[in-house]
Amino acid sequence: MSDVGRRDLLLLALTFAAGAVDAVAFLALHVFTAVMTGNLVLLGVAIGQGAARNALRGVIAVGGYAIGVLGGARIVAAPSREALWSRAITRALVVEAALQAIFLGGWILTDATPDGIAAFALISISGIAMGLQAATTRAVALLSELSALGVRPDWWHRASIVIALVAGALAGAIALSTVPWMAPAIPLLVLAVVVLLVTATRDGAAG
């Protein structure tokens, strides 16, 4: 498989993880933390209905996402045009994985039913993590959300992004309804596999 093909598969795995994150965030926390377009709609509805608590959740999600994007941009900086997957990108994903692990820990501590301050804290952590992912995937010329569809014109690439996102959401929703404590572990495991594969590939090439 070519380097570009391998990179695209890894990015599809991250898209799958983003779908799982959003399924858990929407069903349990009532916001989106990966796809901000949907979250902005929910924020507008909450403000229009005077639902201050829901509006605050949306503001925290958007704010966390923005912090993650800024932090990710600083970590990644300006990768080489020749580098399909730089070490800086891998470092950013390691930070994201750490945030996902913290989210999982908080999720388990709240018995998979976070509310109040705990819910706000988990929303912010998830938002920062997904903002980091957005910044890193943009650094390799593929957006983390559906706007990525315009990067490569072939229909199969476009369809694969949608399929990965939907499949991730389905996996997250099923896990949440059957083994709730495990649902946030799905994106964490995917991230771990991506980082390990990238590291192993780079080490093998260096050897």
CORURLIN-V548171 format. One record per backbone hydrogen bond with DSSP energy under -0.5 kcal/mol. NH is the residue of the N-H (numbers start at 1). CO is the residue of the C=O. E is the energy in kcal/mol with one decimal. If there is no record, write none. Layout:
nh->[NH | NH]
co->[CO | CO]
e->[E | E]
This chain:
nh->[6 | 7 | 8 | 9 | 10 | 11 | 12 | 13 | 14 | 15 | 16 | 17 | 18 | 19 | 20 | 21 | 22 | 23 | 24 | 25 | 26 | 27 | 28 | 29 | 29 | 30 | 30 | 31 | 36 | 39 | 40 | 41 | 42 | 43 | 44 | 45 | 46 | 47 | 48 | 49 | 50 | 50 | 51 | 52 | 55 | 56 | 57 | 58 | 59 | 60 | 61 | 62 | 63 | 64 | 65 | 66 | 67 | 68 | 69 | 70 | 71 | 72 | 73 | 74 | 75 | 76 | 77 | 79 | 83 | 84 | 90 | 91 | 92 | 93 | 94 | 95 | 96 | 97 | 98 | 99 | 100 | 101 | 102 | 103 | 104 | 105 | 106 | 107 | 108 | 109 | 110 | 111 | 112 | 113 | 118 | 119 | 120 | 121 | 122 | 123 | 124 | 125 | 126 | 127 | 128 | 129 | 130 | 131 | 132 | 133 | 134 | 135 | 136 | 137 | 138 | 139 | 140 | 140 | 141 | 142 | 148 | 149 | 150 | 151 | 152 | 158 | 159 | 160 | 161 | 162 | 163 | 164 | 165 | 166 | 167 | 168 | 169 | 170 | 171 | 172 | 173 | 174 | 175 | 176 | 177 | 178 | 179 | 182 | 183 | 183 | 185 | 186 | 186 | 188 | 189 | 190 | 191 | 192 | 193 | 194 | 195 | 196 | 197 | 198 | 199 | 200 | 201 | 202 | 203 | 204 | 205 | 206 | 207]
co->[2 | 3 | 4 | 5 | 6 | 7 | 8 | 9 | 10 | 11 | 12 | 13 | 14 | 15 | 16 | 17 | 18 | 19 | 20 | 21 | 22 | 23 | 24 | 24 | 25 | 25 | 26 | 25 | 34 | 35 | 36 | 37 | 38 | 39 | 40 | 41 | 42 | 43 | 44 | 45 | 46 | 47 | 46 | 50 | 51 | 52 | 53 | 54 | 55 | 56 | 57 | 58 | 59 | 60 | 61 | 62 | 63 | 64 | 65 | 66 | 67 | 68 | 69 | 70 | 71 | 72 | 73 | 77 | 80 | 82 | 86 | 87 | 88 | 89 | 90 | 91 | 92 | 93 | 94 | 95 | 96 | 97 | 98 | 99 | 100 | 101 | 102 | 103 | 104 | 105 | 106 | 108 | 107 | 110 | 115 | 115 | 116 | 117 | 118 | 119 | 120 | 121 | 122 | 123 | 124 | 125 | 126 | 127 | 128 | 129 | 130 | 131 | 132 | 133 | 134 | 135 | 136 | 137 | 138 | 137 | 145 | 146 | 147 | 148 | 148 | 154 | 155 | 156 | 157 | 158 | 159 | 160 | 161 | 162 | 163 | 164 | 165 | 166 | 167 | 168 | 169 | 170 | 171 | 172 | 173 | 174 | 175 | 179 | 179 | 180 | 182 | 182 | 183 | 184 | 185 | 186 | 187 | 188 | 189 | 190 | 191 | 192 | 193 | 194 | 195 | 196 | 197 | 198 | 199 | 200 | 201 | 202 | 203]
e->[-2.5 | -2.5 | -2.5 | -1.9 | -2.0 | -2.3 | -2.1 | -1.9 | -1.8 | -2.0 | -2.4 | -2.1 | -2.3 | -2.1 | -2.0 | -2.5 | -2.4 | -1.9 | -2.1 | -2.8 | -2.8 | -2.3 | -2.3 | -0.6 | -1.8 | -0.6 | -0.8 | -1.3 | -0.9 | -1.3 | -2.7 | -1.5 | -2.0 | -2.3 | -2.3 | -2.3 | -2.5 | -2.4 | -2.4 | -2.1 | -0.6 | -0.9 | -2.5 | -1.4 | -2.4 | -2.5 | -1.8 | -2.0 | -2.5 | -2.5 | -2.3 | -2.6 | -2.8 | -2.8 | -2.4 | -2.4 | -2.2 | -2.5 | -2.5 | -2.4 | -2.8 | -2.9 | -2.4 | -1.7 | -2.0 | -2.9 | -2.4 | -0.6 | -0.8 | -0.6 | -1.7 | -2.5 | -2.2 | -2.0 | -1.9 | -2.1 | -2.2 | -2.6 | -2.1 | -2.1 | -2.6 | -2.2 | -2.1 | -2.5 | -2.5 | -2.3 | -2.6 | -2.7 | -2.4 | -2.3 | -1.6 | -1.8 | -2.9 | -1.5 | -1.1 | -0.6 | -2.1 | -2.6 | -2.3 | -2.4 | -2.2 | -2.3 | -2.7 | -2.7 | -2.4 | -2.3 | -2.5 | -2.1 | -2.2 | -1.9 | -2.2 | -2.2 | -2.4 | -2.6 | -1.9 | -1.2 | -0.6 | -0.8 | -1.8 | -2.2 | -2.3 | -1.9 | -1.2 | -1.9 | -0.5 | -1.7 | -2.7 | -2.5 | -1.5 | -1.6 | -2.8 | -2.5 | -2.2 | -2.6 | -2.9 | -2.2 | -2.1 | -2.6 | -2.5 | -2.5 | -2.5 | -2.6 | -2.4 | -2.2 | -1.7 | -1.4 | -2.1 | -1.9 | -0.7 | -1.0 | -1.6 | -0.6 | -1.4 | -1.0 | -2.7 | -2.2 | -2.5 | -2.3 | -2.3 | -2.5 | -2.7 | -2.5 | -2.7 | -2.5 | -2.5 | -2.7 | -2.5 | -2.4 | -2.6 | -2.4 | -2.1 | -2.3 | -2.1]
